[in-house]
Amino acid sequence: MILCSSQSTIMLNSLQRNSANFGLYEICVIELVHRRMEKTMTVQESVDKNNATAGIDYSHYIFSAAMAFIASHGRLTMLASLLIALVAGVSGADIYLEWNVALDSTIKPVSVDQPVITINGMFPGPLINATTNDLVHVNIFNNLDEPLLFTWNGIQQRLNSWQDGVSGTNCPIQPGTNWTYVFQTKDQIGSYFYFPSTNFQKAGGGYGPIRVNNRNVIAIPFPSPEAEFDLLIGDWYYDSYKNIRNMMNTPNMAYVQIPDTILFNGKGPYGYQQSKFHESFNVTKGKTYRFRILNVGNAFSLNFRIQNHKMVLIETEGSYTDQITLDSLDVHVGQSYSVLVTMDQNEADYYLVASPLMLNTTGITSLVGSGILHYHNSLSQVSGPLPVGPDPFDLNFSINQAKSIRWNMTTGAARPNPQGTFNVTNVTLSQTFILEASTVEINGLPRYVVNNVSYYTVNTPLKLADYFVNGTNVYQLDWFPVHSVNSEATYGVSVVSGIHKGWIELVFQNSLDVIDSWHLDGFGFYVLGFGNGTWGPEARSSYNLFDPVVRSTVQVYPKGWTSVYAFLDNPGMWNLRSQKTKNWYLGQELYIRVHNDDPNPAKERPPPPNLLLCG
């Protein structure tokens, strides 16, 4: 497969002469024009920030640059209308949001007195409904009694890790103050969510959905649904997140403490006596709906299903997938999926169910999340037992399903060229990291470790230290072991170098007895394979290099491994972590520093003008 992003004019001319390659030729020209327009936009942004010409409409210059390129390649008149629309879509709209974040003890998802983190009085928080390349401004007022950060799970923050919202990139928003995040949904589509990233606060709420819609000039690879629903599923504790956080310092509590129930959009299970409300979706017979299913929980991988209805998988974390029909779907902590569901049953009510993997919930109704699919004109309420899913301990089922989720190679996503234009068939690896997660006690305290190192959070965000003092007295670059496990467990500020524009292989090794879930900020990675036991180089022969799905969160099965590739083309300080709240809080994380010495803001953005300082 030829990578269009690397085509030269000579190659384009060669493709043009061969009419059999005309389809690829068109794709390549569109892609290169798109890139040329983006470069022009970058120049515009730089001028706007530094000169008195701010506010001038540069669209005619961008259009001229695009059309000049088109004119130099004959036989492209048919592309003109598409490219005119594309010019208009390179820059997105500005979205302005104001959030008041506070504790509310009156919500009581399961009739228990506990503080819930709300946004503008809502739990879950409000939807961020954006389109590719939109610029999102979120002014956050922290009305909690402790510092606060938000991270935007899966939003890649292109060239701008200053907005990532984790402890290694940002100073927290102090109580009684506000701060505005400004980030772009650059070259992305898909289903994501946000949540508070520090102090175990995710266990108290504060999360909400993010949609990044396709631009109008790029068709979606399925018929438009009647409507879309965001469904945030996840486990929940009865106790205050602060009390659960305190338990994390006690060895006999930290490892065994598990959540108490499963919520659907912040509501308890249907029919459960302590549920104040249950979730319900109103649908019409014969119509098809898109469900964006997000596991916003803390600990449990969940199997999701809808009684008597099939689901067609279409998207995961910004990648359109091959469309496969499923009876149920495993959604691991931090993951997001989109499915289409056609209302082809009798007009009645049906159960929606999410149950934990690797947990026997027999007789524990609170640990099976449930809601209602309500047909218009339904006169029949749900009755009888919940629909049964796969055996929660049948990991072969889960692994086989994971392997069946493949990239749709022929459709466009954020860009007009097919996703499959960019593939990993013939990449040359620059780095391999082998990362083993396990548990230890350090100085009598329970910790999660990576290669026997438990991350120690310092007062100065790594990104600030990197920018102002090259990390001096805050972290030591590359002392963390990326190929081996230290003989003794220790704390450390784990920062490793990622080679800019190099391919990295990340192998996640899980020595735990439960399913883990790893996430990389700043990138999507290609999920190549899953295996049992200890990974070795011979495992590469089993990799799927043809159509691996690209996502940012991947599960790792007990006593097994998962391998991914990532192309490190996004300079910044990027968090690599377990998505499980307890694991992350107790040290299962590190940072990858992808550095480019070029000070050009087109290579990496400077600090924002409202940068907070601390440490």
C-alpha positions as CSV (number, residue, x, y, z in Angstrom):
1,M,0.0,0.0,0.0
2,I,1.4,3.4,-1.0
3,L,1.1,6.1,1.8
4,C,-0.4,9.1,0.1
5,S,1.0,11.4,2.8
6,S,4.5,10.7,1.5
7,Q,3.7,11.1,-2.2
8,S,6.0,13.4,-4.2
9,T,4.9,15.4,-7.3
10,I,6.9,12.9,-9.4
11,M,4.8,10.0,-7.9
12,L,1.6,11.9,-8.5
13,N,2.5,12.4,-12.2
14,S,3.3,8.7,-12.5
15,L,-0.1,7.8,-11.0
16,Q,-1.8,10.3,-13.3
17,R,-0.4,8.7,-16.4
18,N,-1.7,5.3,-15.3
19,S,-5.5,5.5,-15.6
20,A,-5.8,2.4,-13.5
21,N,-4.4,4.4,-10.5
22,F,-6.8,7.3,-11.0
23,G,-8.8,6.5,-7.8
24,L,-5.6,6.5,-5.7
25,Y,-4.3,9.5,-7.6
26,E,-7.5,11.5,-6.6
27,I,-7.1,10.4,-3.0
28,C,-3.5,11.5,-2.9
29,V,-4.2,14.9,-4.4
30,I,-7.0,15.5,-2.0
31,E,-4.8,14.5,0.9
32,L,-1.9,16.7,-0.2
33,V,-4.2,19.7,-0.9
34,H,-5.6,19.2,2.6
35,R,-2.2,19.3,4.1
36,R,-1.2,22.4,2.1
37,M,-4.4,24.1,3.3
38,E,-3.5,23.2,6.9
39,K,0.0,24.6,6.5
40,T,-1.6,27.9,5.3
41,M,-3.9,27.8,8.3
42,T,-1.0,27.4,10.7
43,V,0.6,30.4,9.1
44,Q,-2.6,32.3,9.6
45,E,-2.8,31.3,13.3
46,S,0.8,32.4,13.8
47,V,0.2,35.8,12.2
48,D,-3.0,36.3,14.1
49,K,-1.3,35.8,17.4
50,N,1.8,38.0,16.7
51,N,0.8,40.7,14.3
52,A,-1.7,43.5,13.9
53,T,-3.4,41.6,11.0
54,A,-5.4,39.5,13.5
55,G,-9.0,39.2,12.4
56,I,-8.3,39.3,8.6
57,D,-10.2,36.6,6.7
58,Y,-7.5,34.4,5.1
59,S,-9.9,32.0,3.4
60,H,-9.3,33.4,-0.1
61,Y,-5.5,32.9,0.4
62,I,-6.1,29.3,1.5
63,F,-8.4,28.7,-1.4
64,S,-5.9,30.2,-3.8
65,A,-3.1,28.0,-2.5
66,A,-5.4,24.9,-2.9
67,M,-6.5,25.8,-6.4
68,A,-3.0,26.6,-7.6
69,F,-1.9,23.1,-6.6
70,I,-5.0,21.6,-8.4
71,A,-4.2,23.6,-11.5
72,S,-0.7,22.1,-11.7
73,H,-2.3,18.7,-12.1
74,G,-4.6,18.2,-15.0
75,R,-7.8,16.1,-15.1
76,L,-8.9,17.3,-11.7
77,T,-11.8,19.5,-12.6
78,M,-14.2,16.9,-11.1
79,L,-12.5,17.5,-7.7
80,A,-13.0,21.2,-7.6
81,S,-16.4,21.3,-5.8
82,L,-15.2,18.8,-3.2
83,L,-12.0,20.8,-2.5
84,I,-13.9,24.1,-2.3
85,A,-16.0,22.5,0.5
86,L,-12.9,21.0,2.0
87,V,-11.3,24.5,2.2
88,A,-14.2,25.7,4.2
89,G,-14.0,22.7,6.6
90,V,-10.3,23.0,7.5
91,S,-11.0,25.4,10.3
92,G,-13.8,24.5,12.7
93,A,-16.2,26.5,14.8
94,D,-15.5,27.9,18.3
95,I,-17.5,26.3,21.1
96,Y,-17.7,28.2,24.4
97,L,-18.7,26.4,27.6
98,E,-18.9,27.5,31.2
99,W,-18.9,24.8,33.9
100,N,-19.5,25.2,37.6
101,V,-18.1,22.1,39.3
102,A,-19.5,21.4,42.7
103,L,-20.5,18.6,45.2
104,D,-24.1,17.7,45.5
105,S,-25.4,15.4,48.2
106,T,-29.0,15.5,47.1
107,I,-28.6,13.5,43.8
108,K,-28.2,10.1,45.5
109,P,-28.0,7.8,42.5
110,V,-28.7,4.8,44.7
111,S,-30.4,6.5,47.7
112,V,-27.2,6.7,49.7
113,D,-26.0,9.9,51.3
114,Q,-22.8,10.7,49.4
115,P,-21.3,13.7,47.7
116,V,-21.5,13.6,43.9
117,I,-19.4,15.8,41.7
118,T,-21.7,17.7,39.3
119,I,-21.2,20.1,36.5
120,N,-23.8,22.9,36.3
121,G,-25.9,20.8,38.7
122,M,-25.8,17.8,36.3
123,F,-24.6,14.2,36.8
124,P,-23.3,13.0,34.4
125,G,-22.0,16.3,33.1
126,P,-23.2,18.0,29.9
127,L,-22.5,16.7,26.4
128,I,-19.6,18.3,24.4
129,N,-21.0,18.1,20.9
130,A,-18.2,19.1,18.5
131,T,-17.2,18.5,14.9
132,T,-13.8,17.7,13.4
133,N,-11.4,20.7,13.9
134,D,-13.7,22.7,16.3
135,L,-12.0,24.7,19.0
136,V,-13.5,24.0,22.4
137,H,-13.2,26.6,25.2
138,V,-14.2,25.2,28.6
139,N,-14.1,27.7,31.5
140,I,-14.2,25.7,34.7
141,F,-15.1,27.1,38.0
142,N,-13.9,24.9,40.8
143,N,-16.4,25.0,43.7
144,L,-15.0,21.8,45.3
145,D,-12.9,22.0,48.5
146,E,-9.8,20.5,46.8
147,P,-7.8,21.1,43.6
148,L,-9.3,19.9,40.3
149,L,-8.2,18.9,36.8
150,F,-10.2,17.5,33.8
151,T,-8.8,15.3,31.1
152,W,-10.4,14.7,27.7
153,N,-10.1,11.0,27.3
154,G,-9.1,10.2,23.6
155,I,-8.9,13.8,22.4
156,Q,-5.3,13.9,21.0
157,Q,-4.5,17.5,21.8
158,R,-2.4,17.8,18.6
159,L,0.8,19.7,19.2
160,N,-0.8,20.9,22.5
161,S,-0.2,18.7,25.5
162,W,-0.6,21.9,27.6
163,Q,-4.4,21.2,27.5
164,D,-4.3,17.5,28.4
165,G,-5.4,18.0,32.0
166,V,-3.3,15.4,33.9
167,S,-0.9,16.0,36.8
168,G,2.1,15.8,34.5
169,T,0.9,18.6,32.1
170,N,-1.2,21.0,34.1
171,C,-1.3,22.8,37.5
172,P,-4.6,22.1,39.2
173,I,-7.4,24.5,39.4
174,Q,-7.5,25.6,43.0
175,P,-10.8,25.7,45.0
176,G,-12.6,29.0,44.5
177,T,-10.9,29.8,41.2
178,N,-11.5,29.1,37.5
179,W,-9.4,28.3,34.5
180,T,-10.2,27.9,30.8
181,Y,-9.1,24.9,28.7
182,V,-8.9,25.6,25.0
183,F,-8.4,22.5,22.8
184,Q,-9.1,21.5,19.2
185,T,-10.7,18.3,18.0
186,K,-8.0,18.3,15.3
187,D,-8.4,15.6,12.6
188,Q,-10.6,13.4,14.8
189,I,-14.1,12.0,14.8
190,G,-15.7,9.6,17.3
191,S,-17.0,8.9,20.8
192,Y,-15.1,10.0,23.9
193,F,-15.6,11.3,27.4
194,Y,-14.1,13.7,30.0
195,F,-13.5,13.2,33.7
196,P,-11.6,14.6,36.7
197,S,-8.1,13.1,36.5
198,T,-6.7,13.5,40.0
199,N,-7.4,12.8,43.7
200,F,-9.6,9.7,42.9
201,Q,-12.3,12.2,42.0
202,K,-13.5,10.1,39.0
203,A,-15.1,7.8,41.6
204,G,-17.2,10.7,42.7
205,G,-18.6,11.6,39.3
206,G,-17.8,14.7,37.2
207,Y,-17.7,12.7,33.9
208,G,-19.6,13.3,30.7
209,P,-19.7,12.5,27.0
210,I,-17.9,14.0,24.1
211,R,-19.0,13.6,20.5
212,V,-16.8,14.6,17.5
213,N,-19.0,14.5,14.4
214,N,-17.9,14.2,10.8
215,R,-17.6,17.3,8.7
216,N,-20.4,17.5,6.1
217,V,-18.0,17.0,3.3
218,I,-17.0,13.5,4.5
219,A,-19.7,10.9,4.4
220,I,-20.3,8.5,7.2
221,P,-20.1,4.8,6.3
222,F,-23.6,3.9,7.3
223,P,-27.1,5.4,6.9
224,S,-27.9,8.3,9.2
225,P,-29.6,7.0,12.3
226,E,-33.0,8.3,13.5
227,A,-31.3,9.7,16.7
228,E,-28.2,9.2,18.8
229,F,-28.0,8.3,22.5
230,D,-25.0,8.6,24.8
231,L,-24.9,5.7,27.3
232,L,-22.4,6.1,30.1
233,I,-22.0,2.8,31.9
234,G,-19.8,2.2,34.9
235,D,-19.3,0.9,38.4
236,W,-20.0,3.1,41.4
237,Y,-19.2,3.1,45.1
238,Y,-21.9,3.7,47.8
239,D,-19.4,5.6,49.9
240,S,-17.8,9.0,49.4
241,Y,-14.9,9.0,47.0
242,K,-12.9,10.7,49.7
243,N,-13.5,7.7,52.0
244,I,-12.6,5.3,49.3
245,R,-9.5,7.3,48.6
246,N,-8.4,7.0,52.2
247,M,-8.8,3.3,52.1
248,M,-6.2,3.1,49.3
249,N,-3.5,3.6,52.0
250,T,-4.5,0.4,53.8
251,P,-3.1,-2.8,52.3
252,N,-5.9,-5.1,53.4
253,M,-8.5,-2.6,52.0
254,A,-6.9,-1.2,48.8
255,Y,-6.6,-4.4,46.8
256,V,-10.0,-6.0,47.8
257,Q,-12.2,-2.9,47.8
258,I,-14.6,-3.2,44.8
259,P,-17.5,-1.0,43.7
260,D,-21.1,-1.6,44.9
261,T,-23.3,-1.1,41.9
262,I,-23.5,-0.3,38.1
263,L,-24.9,3.0,36.9
264,F,-26.5,3.9,33.5
265,N,-26.1,7.6,32.9
266,G,-25.8,8.2,36.6
267,K,-28.9,6.1,37.5
268,G,-29.2,2.9,39.4
269,P,-30.3,-0.5,38.1
270,Y,-33.9,-0.9,37.0
271,G,-36.0,-2.5,39.7
272,Y,-33.3,-2.3,42.4
273,Q,-34.8,-1.1,45.6
274,Q,-32.2,1.6,46.3
275,S,-32.3,3.1,42.8
276,K,-33.8,6.5,42.9
277,F,-34.3,6.5,39.1
278,H,-33.5,4.2,36.2
279,E,-32.4,5.0,32.6
280,S,-34.9,4.6,29.7
281,F,-34.6,5.3,26.0
282,N,-37.7,6.0,23.9
283,V,-37.6,4.5,20.4
284,T,-39.9,3.9,17.4
285,K,-40.5,0.6,15.7
286,G,-38.7,0.2,12.4
287,K,-36.2,3.0,13.1
288,T,-32.4,2.6,13.7
289,Y,-30.5,4.4,16.5
290,R,-26.9,5.0,17.3
291,F,-25.8,4.2,20.9
292,R,-22.5,5.6,22.0
293,I,-21.5,3.3,24.8
294,L,-18.8,4.6,27.2
295,N,-17.3,2.7,30.2
296,V,-16.7,5.6,32.6
297,G,-16.3,3.3,35.6
298,N,-13.4,2.6,37.9
299,A,-12.7,-1.1,38.0
300,F,-15.0,-3.4,36.0
301,S,-14.9,-4.5,32.4
302,L,-18.6,-4.7,31.4
303,N,-20.5,-6.9,28.9
304,F,-23.4,-4.8,27.4
305,R,-26.5,-6.3,25.7
306,I,-30.0,-5.4,24.7
307,Q,-32.8,-7.9,25.1
308,N,-33.9,-9.5,21.8
309,H,-31.9,-6.9,19.8
310,K,-28.8,-7.2,17.7
311,M,-26.1,-4.5,17.7
312,V,-24.0,-3.5,14.6
313,L,-20.6,-2.2,15.7
314,I,-19.6,0.9,13.7
315,E,-17.0,2.9,15.6
316,T,-14.6,2.9,18.5
317,E,-12.7,5.8,19.9
318,G,-12.4,7.7,16.6
319,S,-12.0,4.7,14.2
320,Y,-14.8,3.4,11.9
321,T,-14.7,-0.4,12.2
322,D,-15.7,-3.2,10.0
323,Q,-19.4,-3.6,10.7
324,I,-20.0,-6.8,12.6
325,T,-23.3,-7.9,14.2
326,L,-23.2,-8.7,17.9
327,D,-25.4,-10.1,20.6
328,S,-23.3,-8.5,23.3
329,L,-20.2,-6.3,23.5
330,D,-17.4,-6.2,26.1
331,V,-16.6,-2.6,27.0
332,H,-13.5,-2.3,29.2
333,V,-12.7,0.6,31.6
334,G,-12.1,3.8,29.6
335,Q,-13.3,2.4,26.3
336,S,-15.9,3.9,23.9
337,Y,-17.9,2.2,21.2
338,S,-20.8,3.1,18.8
339,V,-23.4,0.6,17.7
340,L,-26.4,0.8,15.5
341,V,-29.6,-0.9,16.8
342,T,-32.7,-1.4,14.7
343,M,-36.0,-1.5,16.5
344,D,-37.3,-4.7,14.8
345,Q,-39.3,-6.3,17.7
346,N,-42.8,-6.0,18.9
347,E,-43.8,-2.7,20.5
348,A,-42.9,-3.4,24.1
349,D,-40.3,-2.7,26.7
350,Y,-36.9,-4.5,26.7
351,Y,-34.0,-4.7,29.1
352,L,-30.6,-3.0,28.6
353,V,-28.0,-4.8,30.7
354,A,-24.3,-4.4,31.6
355,S,-22.7,-7.0,33.8
356,P,-19.1,-7.3,35.1
357,L,-16.6,-9.7,33.6
358,M,-14.7,-12.0,36.0
359,L,-17.2,-11.5,38.8
360,N,-20.0,-13.9,40.0
361,T,-23.0,-11.6,40.4
362,T,-25.5,-14.4,41.2
363,G,-27.8,-13.0,43.9
364,I,-26.2,-9.6,43.8
365,T,-28.7,-7.5,41.8
366,S,-26.9,-4.2,42.5
367,L,-23.9,-5.3,40.5
368,V,-25.8,-5.8,37.2
369,G,-26.6,-2.5,35.6
370,S,-29.9,-2.3,33.8
371,G,-32.2,0.1,32.0
372,I,-35.2,0.1,29.6
373,L,-35.6,0.3,25.9
374,H,-39.1,1.7,25.5
375,Y,-41.0,1.4,22.2
376,H,-43.5,4.1,21.3
377,N,-47.0,2.7,21.9
378,S,-45.6,0.0,24.2
379,L,-48.2,-1.4,26.5
380,S,-46.0,-4.2,27.9
381,Q,-43.5,-3.6,30.7
382,V,-40.4,-5.7,31.1
383,S,-40.8,-8.9,33.2
384,G,-38.9,-12.0,34.0
385,P,-35.1,-12.4,34.4
386,L,-32.5,-10.2,32.8
387,P,-31.2,-11.5,29.5
388,V,-28.2,-13.7,30.1
389,G,-24.8,-12.8,28.5
390,P,-21.7,-14.9,28.0
391,D,-20.0,-16.6,30.9
392,P,-18.2,-13.7,32.7
393,F,-15.2,-16.0,33.2
394,D,-15.0,-17.1,29.6
395,L,-12.0,-15.0,28.5
396,N,-11.7,-16.8,25.2
397,F,-15.0,-15.3,24.2
398,S,-13.8,-11.8,25.1
399,I,-10.4,-12.3,23.4
400,N,-12.0,-13.6,20.2
401,Q,-14.4,-10.7,20.1
402,A,-11.5,-8.3,20.6
403,K,-9.7,-9.8,17.7
404,S,-12.8,-9.5,15.5
405,I,-12.9,-5.7,15.8
406,R,-11.0,-4.5,12.7
407,W,-10.4,-1.2,11.0
408,N,-12.7,-0.2,8.1
409,M,-9.9,0.2,5.5
410,T,-12.0,1.8,2.8
411,T,-13.9,4.6,4.5
412,G,-12.8,8.1,5.3
413,A,-13.1,9.5,8.9
414,A,-11.8,12.9,9.8
415,R,-10.1,13.2,6.4
416,P,-11.4,12.3,3.0
417,N,-8.8,9.7,2.3
418,P,-9.6,6.1,3.4
419,Q,-8.5,5.1,6.9
420,G,-6.5,2.3,5.3
421,T,-4.3,4.7,3.5
422,F,-2.3,4.7,6.7
423,N,-1.3,1.2,7.7
424,V,1.4,-0.7,9.6
425,T,2.3,-3.4,7.0
426,N,5.8,-2.2,6.4
427,V,6.8,0.1,9.3
428,T,10.3,0.1,10.7
429,L,10.2,0.2,14.5
430,S,12.3,2.8,16.3
431,Q,11.6,1.6,19.9
432,T,10.0,-1.2,21.9
433,F,8.8,-0.8,25.5
434,I,7.8,-3.8,27.5
435,L,5.7,-2.7,30.5
436,E,4.6,-5.1,33.2
437,A,2.0,-4.1,35.7
438,S,1.8,-5.7,39.2
439,T,1.2,-4.9,42.8
440,V,3.7,-4.4,45.7
441,E,4.0,-2.8,49.1
442,I,6.5,0.0,49.4
443,N,7.3,1.2,53.0
444,G,4.2,-0.7,54.1
445,L,1.9,1.1,51.6
446,P,0.0,-0.6,48.8
447,R,1.2,0.4,45.3
448,Y,0.7,-0.5,41.7
449,V,3.9,-0.6,39.7
450,V,5.2,-0.7,36.1
451,N,8.4,-2.7,35.8
452,N,8.5,-2.4,39.6
453,V,8.4,1.4,39.6
454,S,5.4,3.2,41.2
455,Y,4.9,6.7,39.8
456,Y,5.5,9.5,42.2
457,T,3.5,12.6,41.5
458,V,5.6,15.8,42.0
459,N,4.3,19.3,42.7
460,T,5.6,20.7,39.4
461,P,3.9,19.4,36.3
462,L,6.5,17.7,34.1
463,K,5.5,19.8,31.1
464,L,6.2,23.0,32.9
465,A,9.6,21.6,34.2
466,D,10.4,20.5,30.7
467,Y,9.6,23.9,29.2
468,F,11.2,26.2,31.8
469,V,14.2,24.2,33.2
470,N,14.5,21.2,30.9
471,G,13.3,19.0,33.7
472,T,16.1,19.9,36.1
473,N,15.4,18.9,39.8
474,V,12.0,17.6,38.8
475,Y,12.6,14.4,36.8
476,Q,15.5,12.5,35.3
477,L,14.9,11.5,31.7
478,D,15.1,7.8,30.7
479,W,16.1,6.3,34.0
480,F,12.9,4.3,33.9
481,P,13.5,0.7,32.6
482,V,11.5,0.1,29.4
483,H,12.7,-3.4,28.7
484,S,13.1,-5.1,32.1
485,V,11.7,-5.2,35.6
486,N,13.7,-3.7,38.4
487,S,14.8,-6.2,41.1
488,E,13.4,-4.0,43.9
489,A,10.2,-1.9,43.9
490,T,10.7,1.8,44.2
491,Y,9.0,5.1,43.7
492,G,10.0,7.2,40.7
493,V,9.1,10.1,38.4
494,S,8.9,8.0,35.3
495,V,9.6,9.9,32.1
496,V,11.0,8.2,29.0
497,S,11.9,9.5,25.5
498,G,9.8,8.8,22.6
499,I,11.5,9.3,19.2
500,H,9.7,12.0,17.3
501,K,8.1,10.6,14.1
502,G,9.3,7.2,15.0
503,W,7.2,4.0,15.4
504,I,7.0,2.6,18.9
505,E,5.9,-0.9,19.9
506,L,4.2,-1.0,23.3
507,V,3.8,-4.4,24.9
508,F,1.6,-4.4,28.0
509,Q,2.2,-7.4,30.3
510,N,-0.3,-8.1,33.0
511,S,0.8,-10.1,36.0
512,L,-2.5,-9.3,37.8
513,D,-5.4,-11.7,38.2
514,V,-7.9,-9.2,36.7
515,I,-8.4,-7.5,33.3
516,D,-6.4,-4.3,33.1
517,S,-6.9,-1.4,30.7
518,W,-4.2,0.9,29.3
519,H,-4.5,4.3,27.7
520,L,-2.1,6.6,25.9
521,D,-2.8,10.3,25.7
522,G,-1.9,12.2,22.5
523,F,-2.2,9.3,20.1
524,G,-4.2,6.5,18.6
525,F,-2.5,3.2,18.5
526,Y,-2.8,0.1,16.3
527,V,-4.0,-2.9,18.3
528,L,-1.9,-5.8,16.9
529,G,-2.6,-8.7,19.1
530,F,-3.4,-10.4,22.4
531,G,-1.6,-13.4,24.0
532,N,-1.3,-15.6,27.1
533,G,1.8,-15.8,29.3
534,T,5.0,-13.8,28.7
535,W,5.5,-11.9,25.5
536,G,8.5,-12.6,23.3
537,P,9.7,-11.3,19.9
538,E,8.3,-14.5,18.3
539,A,4.9,-13.3,19.2
540,R,5.2,-10.7,16.4
541,S,4.4,-13.5,13.9
542,S,0.8,-13.5,15.3
543,Y,0.3,-9.8,14.9
544,N,-2.6,-8.5,12.7
545,L,-0.7,-6.0,10.5
546,F,-3.3,-5.8,7.8
547,D,-6.3,-4.1,9.5
548,P,-5.7,-3.6,13.2
549,V,-8.1,-1.2,14.7
550,V,-6.8,2.2,15.9
551,R,-7.9,3.4,19.4
552,S,-6.4,4.9,22.5
553,T,-7.5,2.5,25.2
554,V,-6.9,-1.3,25.1
555,Q,-7.6,-4.2,27.5
556,V,-4.9,-6.6,28.8
557,Y,-6.1,-9.9,30.0
558,P,-5.0,-11.6,33.2
559,K,-1.5,-13.2,33.0
560,G,-1.3,-12.1,29.4
561,W,-0.1,-9.4,27.0
562,T,-1.4,-6.9,24.5
563,S,0.8,-5.3,21.8
564,V,0.2,-2.0,20.0
565,Y,2.1,0.2,17.6
566,A,2.0,4.1,17.7
567,F,3.5,6.7,15.4
568,L,4.9,9.4,17.6
569,D,4.2,12.4,15.4
570,N,2.7,14.6,18.2
571,P,5.3,16.4,20.3
572,G,4.5,16.8,23.9
573,M,4.5,15.2,27.4
574,W,2.0,12.3,27.1
575,N,0.5,10.2,29.9
576,L,0.5,6.4,29.6
577,R,-1.6,4.9,32.3
578,S,-4.0,2.3,33.6
579,Q,-7.5,3.5,33.1
580,K,-8.6,1.7,36.3
581,T,-8.9,4.5,38.9
582,K,-7.3,2.6,41.8
583,N,-4.3,1.4,39.7
584,W,-3.7,4.9,38.3
585,Y,-4.1,6.6,41.7
586,L,-1.6,4.1,43.3
587,G,1.1,4.6,40.7
588,Q,0.5,2.6,37.5
589,E,1.5,5.3,35.0
590,L,4.5,6.9,33.2
591,Y,5.1,9.7,30.7
592,I,6.4,9.6,27.2
593,R,8.3,12.8,26.2
594,V,8.1,13.3,22.5
595,H,10.4,16.2,21.7
596,N,11.1,18.3,18.7
597,D,13.8,21.0,19.0
598,D,12.2,23.2,16.4
599,P,10.6,26.2,18.1
600,N,8.2,26.7,15.2
601,P,4.7,26.8,16.7
602,A,3.6,24.6,13.8
603,K,5.7,21.9,15.4
604,E,4.5,22.3,19.0
605,R,2.4,25.1,20.5
606,P,3.9,27.4,23.1
607,P,2.3,27.6,26.6
608,P,-1.2,29.2,26.6
609,P,-1.4,32.8,27.8
610,N,-3.4,31.8,30.8
611,L,-0.8,29.1,31.9
612,L,-1.0,28.3,35.6
613,L,2.2,28.0,37.5
614,C,2.9,25.8,40.6
615,G,5.6,23.8,42.3
